[in-house]
Amino acid sequence: MDQSPNRPLSIPFESQEEDAVLRAILEGTATQTGEKFFSALVLSLANAMRTSGAWVTEYLAETQRLRAIAFWLHGKWHNDFEYAIRGTACEPVIRERRLIFYPHQALELFPDNAFQAVSYLGVPLIDLDGKILGHLAVLDTKPMPEKPGLLALFQIFAARATAELQRLRAEAELRESQANLSLLVDSAMDAIVELDRDLSIKHMNPAGMKLFQAKPAELPHCGFQQFLESRSREKLANLLQSLERLPKDQRSLWIPGGLTVRDTDGQEVPTEATLSKFELDQKVYYTLILRSLADKLDAEKTILQLHRDTEYLQEEIKTLSGGAEIIGRSRGLSGVIRQVGQVAGTDATVLITGETGTGKELIARCIHAASSRKDRPLVRVNCASIPENLVESELFGHEKGAFTGALVRREGRFSLADGGTIFLDEVGELPLMLQSKLLRVLQEGEFEPVGSSRTRQVNVRVIAATNRILEQEVQNGGFREDLYFRLNVFPIEIPPLRERGDDIPELARFFLQKTAREMGRSGLQLSTEDLGRLGSYRWPGNVRELQNVIERAVITATSSRPDIAGALPKADVSTVQPAATVTSASERRILSEHQLQKLERESYLAALELTGWRVSGKQGAAALLGIHPSTMASRMKKIGIKRPGQS
């Protein structure tokens, strides 16, 4: 008999004993799987073969170690047992990939073995791809019978152990794959919904829960159609029929236009969507992947708003002359500045009144700049300069095709001013039919663009300005009383320049420096005589007229002096005081209100006679005097000027 430890022995074996061992092992393992199977196997092997111990391991190739899955030795279990194969009886089993049997010489060959084993039997567990999975072994402290039949049985159960180990590894890989898939699905930003044939929800990932504002307890067997808007329900039904006509391996499609879904609060959300069909265990399932367009639409809206803001600001830059600051320290102006400080920090509606050219827009800009809305636009609208048929579209916007020429959709000035301030200059010129719509914006913060049934919400602070006396306009039926009271929350009246005589020199010097710099005319200075002339003029056009006079004087300047005398209107040269009577600004004589009104009346009458009593137009009296026609008409009523022949 060959005693070589490297070859199995061929010794006759009694079939009755083989049957008994086989029965004992089968009975011990027949009902077990998984780790319980391995425990039952090693215990049955040890008992049936009457050995001191038995164990099954898994092989850790990277570290060349064996880790016990089940290890029975000397009547007890040894958990978490792991050892290196080098120098052990297990090493040739793994290295040579075959059964190794040492019937009685194990202690001689491996004197350092920890268990003082005399005999050892081991067989490798080899995967279908030839990979060593582990090994099955028994040992004893006495010689082991040399019976080939038992060795054959040992190999049979080694194959059974290999199959179970393969199954466990496959299950582990499947669990890992499912965990990875679940992690992938649960971490997806898109909503993923699994439906059965009846469109009941089987599974929904966290993104879906967030989209539908749903809780897991609400979803099992919940019909998905209740989350769809009616037209989307019809669309989904048609798409399901379309899927049936596709080849089995191509049953997925993009949903054109997406689906509109409803969350548990009834809020509609537009989505992009894909639909696919699959079968599992002869059951039909559908997968819907939904991506909310709300964030995309918000981003597009923000980009569009920024684009519109940019366009508006570019237009505004073209209209601004720069140097927007309040100049002057007169008593009347100081009161205005104090009022600006009082109201700027609030969202109260402000009504600025005053004659044309007094700087109403400048005051509006100062209020906005000192408010909490300063980082949003101040949108300016001159109600008098917009054609009556376009005022509504300009203020509130319009839809494409709302009227002839509306080729594209356009946002109105109120939309542009959302979050900021809108300045309605010359609000008294607003047509009556639009005053009610403006009143609604002031009261409710909402409006509909022209040609749209969609209500827009805006958060806008309104500052209005007018040179008209709105109380009289209300009495005459030209302005809504309720709108007047809504606008007149915080009134600010800007005094005319003729009542701010002390501010004229400072304003004149400012405009001179600014205009000279722009025109490249350095070194120009105002003389005492120039200041006297400017201080004696009545300024019907107020600060704006003063700026125009200085600009004309710079254009016609000779040497280092602007031509103030030549720039002042000739019709009022008689009102200029001799230079000798005015030595400084503080000594300048301020005309009384009665005298000013008399001079104003005379100037108006002279201009009206020259123009044939025409007030407006390029050849009208207002243009001749350099004031706005509505201002002149209002002043004519106030001082009692009537056309000859009128009662």
Secondary structure as the mmCIF struct_conf table of DSSP 4:
data_model
#
loop_
_struct_conf.conf_type_id
_struct_conf.id
_struct_conf.beg_label_comp_id
_struct_conf.beg_label_asym_id
_struct_conf.beg_label_seq_id
_struct_conf.end_label_comp_id
_struct_conf.end_label_asym_id
_struct_conf.end_label_seq_id
TURN_TY1_P TURN_TY1_P1 PRO A 5 ASN A 6
BEND BEND1 ARG A 7 ARG A 7
HELX_RH_AL_P HELX_RH_AL_P1 SER A 15 THR A 29
TURN_TY1_P TURN_TY1_P2 ALA A 30 THR A 31
HELX_RH_AL_P HELX_RH_AL_P2 GLY A 34 ALA A 48
TURN_TY1_P TURN_TY1_P3 MET A 49 ARG A 50
BEND BEND2 SER A 52 SER A 52
STRN STRN1 GLY A 53 LEU A 60
TURN_TY1_P TURN_TY1_P4 ALA A 61 GLN A 64
STRN STRN2 ARG A 65 LEU A 73
TURN_TY1_P TURN_TY1_P5 HIS A 74 GLY A 75
STRN STRN3 LYS A 76 TRP A 77
TURN_TY1_P TURN_TY1_P6 ASN A 79 ASP A 80
STRN STRN4 GLU A 82 ALA A 84
TURN_TY1_P TURN_TY1_P7 ARG A 86 GLY A 87
BEND BEND3 THR A 88 THR A 88
TURN_TY1_P TURN_TY1_P8 ALA A 89 ALA A 89
HELX_RH_AL_P HELX_RH_AL_P3 CYS A 90 GLU A 96
TURN_TY1_P TURN_TY1_P9 ARG A 97 ARG A 97
BEND BEND4 ARG A 98 ARG A 98
STRN STRN5 ILE A 100 TYR A 102
BEND BEND5 PRO A 103 HIS A 104
HELX_RH_AL_P HELX_RH_AL_P4 ALA A 106 LEU A 109
TURN_TY1_P TURN_TY1_P10 PRO A 111 ASP A 112
TURN_TY1_P TURN_TY1_P11 ALA A 114 PHE A 115
BEND BEND6 VAL A 118 VAL A 118
STRN STRN6 SER A 119 ILE A 126
TURN_TY1_P TURN_TY1_P12 LEU A 128 ASP A 129
BEND BEND7 GLY A 130 GLY A 130
STRN STRN7 ILE A 132 ASP A 140
BEND BEND8 THR A 141 LYS A 142
HELX_LH_PP_P HELX_LH_PP_P1 PRO A 143 PRO A 145
HELX_RH_AL_P HELX_RH_AL_P5 PRO A 148 SER A 187
BEND BEND9 MET A 189 ASP A 190
STRN STRN8 ALA A 191 ASP A 196
TURN_TY1_P TURN_TY1_P13 ARG A 197 ASP A 198
STRN STRN9 SER A 200 SER A 200
STRN STRN10 ILE A 201 MET A 204
HELX_RH_AL_P HELX_RH_AL_P6 PRO A 206 PHE A 212
TURN_TY1_P TURN_TY1_P14 GLN A 213 GLN A 213
HELX_RH_3T_P HELX_RH_3T_P1 PRO A 216 GLU A 218
TURN_TY1_P TURN_TY1_P15 PRO A 220 HIS A 221
STRN STRN11 GLY A 223 GLY A 223
HELX_RH_3T_P HELX_RH_3T_P2 PHE A 224 PHE A 227
STRN STRN12 LEU A 228 LEU A 228
HELX_RH_AL_P HELX_RH_AL_P7 SER A 230 GLU A 244
TURN_TY1_P TURN_TY1_P16 ARG A 245 ARG A 245
BEND BEND10 LEU A 246 LEU A 246
HELX_RH_3T_P HELX_RH_3T_P3 LYS A 248 GLN A 250
STRN STRN13 SER A 252 ARG A 262
TURN_TY1_P TURN_TY1_P17 THR A 264 ASP A 265
STRN STRN14 GLU A 268 LEU A 280
TURN_TY1_P TURN_TY1_P18 ASP A 281 GLN A 282
STRN STRN15 LYS A 283 SER A 292
BEND BEND11 LEU A 293 LEU A 293
HELX_RH_AL_P HELX_RH_AL_P8 ALA A 294 THR A 319
BEND BEND12 GLY A 322 GLY A 322
HELX_RH_AL_P HELX_RH_AL_P9 ARG A 331 VAL A 343
TURN_TY1_P TURN_TY1_P19 ALA A 344 GLY A 345
BEND BEND13 THR A 346 THR A 346
STRN STRN16 VAL A 350 THR A 353
BEND BEND14 GLU A 355 GLU A 355
TURN_TY1_P TURN_TY1_P20 THR A 356 GLY A 357
BEND BEND15 THR A 358 THR A 358
HELX_RH_AL_P HELX_RH_AL_P10 LYS A 360 ALA A 369
TURN_TY1_P TURN_TY1_P21 ALA A 370 ALA A 370
BEND BEND16 SER A 371 SER A 371
TURN_TY1_P TURN_TY1_P22 SER A 372 ASP A 375
BEND BEND17 ARG A 376 ARG A 376
STRN STRN17 LEU A 378 ASN A 382
TURN_TY1_P TURN_TY1_P23 CYS A 383 SER A 385
BEND BEND18 ILE A 386 ILE A 386
HELX_RH_3T_P HELX_RH_3T_P4 GLU A 388 LEU A 390
HELX_RH_AL_P HELX_RH_AL_P11 VAL A 391 PHE A 396
STRN STRN18 HIS A 398 HIS A 398
TURN_TY1_P TURN_TY1_P24 LYS A 400 GLY A 401
BEND BEND19 ALA A 402 PHE A 403
TURN_TY1_P TURN_TY1_P25 THR A 404 GLY A 405
BEND BEND20 VAL A 408 VAL A 408
STRN STRN19 ARG A 410 ARG A 410
HELX_RH_AL_P HELX_RH_AL_P12 ARG A 413 LEU A 416
TURN_TY1_P TURN_TY1_P26 ALA A 417 GLY A 419
BEND BEND21 GLY A 420 GLY A 420
STRN STRN20 THR A 421 ASP A 425
TURN_TY1_P TURN_TY1_P27 GLU A 426 GLU A 426
HELX_RH_3T_P HELX_RH_3T_P5 VAL A 427 GLU A 429
BEND BEND22 LEU A 430 LEU A 430
HELX_RH_AL_P HELX_RH_AL_P13 LEU A 432 GLU A 444
BEND BEND23 GLY A 445 GLY A 445
STRN STRN21 GLU A 446 PHE A 447
STRN STRN22 VAL A 450 VAL A 450
TURN_TY1_P TURN_TY1_P28 GLY A 451 GLY A 451
HELX_LH_PP_P HELX_LH_PP_P2 ARG A 454 THR A 455
STRN STRN23 ARG A 456 GLN A 457
STRN STRN24 ARG A 461 THR A 466
BEND BEND24 ASN A 467 ARG A 468
HELX_RH_AL_P HELX_RH_AL_P14 LEU A 470 GLN A 475
TURN_TY1_P TURN_TY1_P29 ASN A 476 GLY A 477
BEND BEND25 GLY A 478 PHE A 479
HELX_RH_AL_P HELX_RH_AL_P15 GLU A 481 LEU A 487
TURN_TY1_P TURN_TY1_P30 ASN A 488 VAL A 489
STRN STRN25 PHE A 490 GLU A 493
HELX_LH_PP_P HELX_LH_PP_P3 ILE A 494 PRO A 496
HELX_RH_3T_P HELX_RH_3T_P6 LEU A 497 GLU A 499
HELX_RH_3T_P HELX_RH_3T_P7 GLY A 501 ASP A 503
HELX_RH_AL_P HELX_RH_AL_P16 ILE A 504 MET A 519
TURN_TY1_P TURN_TY1_P31 GLY A 520 GLY A 520
TURN_TY1_P TURN_TY1_P32 SER A 522 GLY A 523
HELX_RH_AL_P HELX_RH_AL_P17 THR A 528 SER A 536
BEND BEND26 TYR A 537 TYR A 537
TURN_TY1_P TURN_TY1_P33 PRO A 540 GLY A 541
HELX_RH_AL_P HELX_RH_AL_P18 ASN A 542 ILE A 555
TURN_TY1_P TURN_TY1_P34 THR A 556 THR A 556
STRN STRN26 THR A 558 THR A 558
TURN_TY1_P TURN_TY1_P35 SER A 559 SER A 560
STRN STRN27 ARG A 561 ARG A 561
HELX_RH_AL_P HELX_RH_AL_P19 ILE A 564 ALA A 567
BEND BEND27 LEU A 568 LEU A 568
HELX_RH_3T_P HELX_RH_3T_P8 LYS A 570 THR A 575
HELX_LH_PP_P HELX_LH_PP_P4 VAL A 576 PRO A 578
HELX_RH_3T_P HELX_RH_3T_P9 ALA A 579 THR A 581
BEND BEND28 SER A 584 SER A 584
TURN_TY1_P TURN_TY1_P36 ALA A 585 GLU A 587
HELX_LH_PP_P HELX_LH_PP_P5 ARG A 588 SER A 592
HELX_RH_AL_P HELX_RH_AL_P20 GLU A 593 LEU A 610
TURN_TY1_P TURN_TY1_P37 THR A 611 TRP A 613
BEND BEND29 SER A 616 GLY A 617
TURN_TY1_P TURN_TY1_P38 LYS A 618 GLN A 619
BEND BEND30 GLY A 620 GLY A 620
HELX_RH_AL_P HELX_RH_AL_P21 ALA A 621 LEU A 625
TURN_TY1_P TURN_TY1_P39 GLY A 626 GLY A 626
BEND BEND31 ILE A 627 ILE A 627
HELX_RH_AL_P HELX_RH_AL_P22 PRO A 629 ILE A 639
TURN_TY1_P TURN_TY1_P40 GLY A 640 GLY A 640
TURN_TY1_P TURN_TY1_P41 PRO A 644 GLY A 645
#
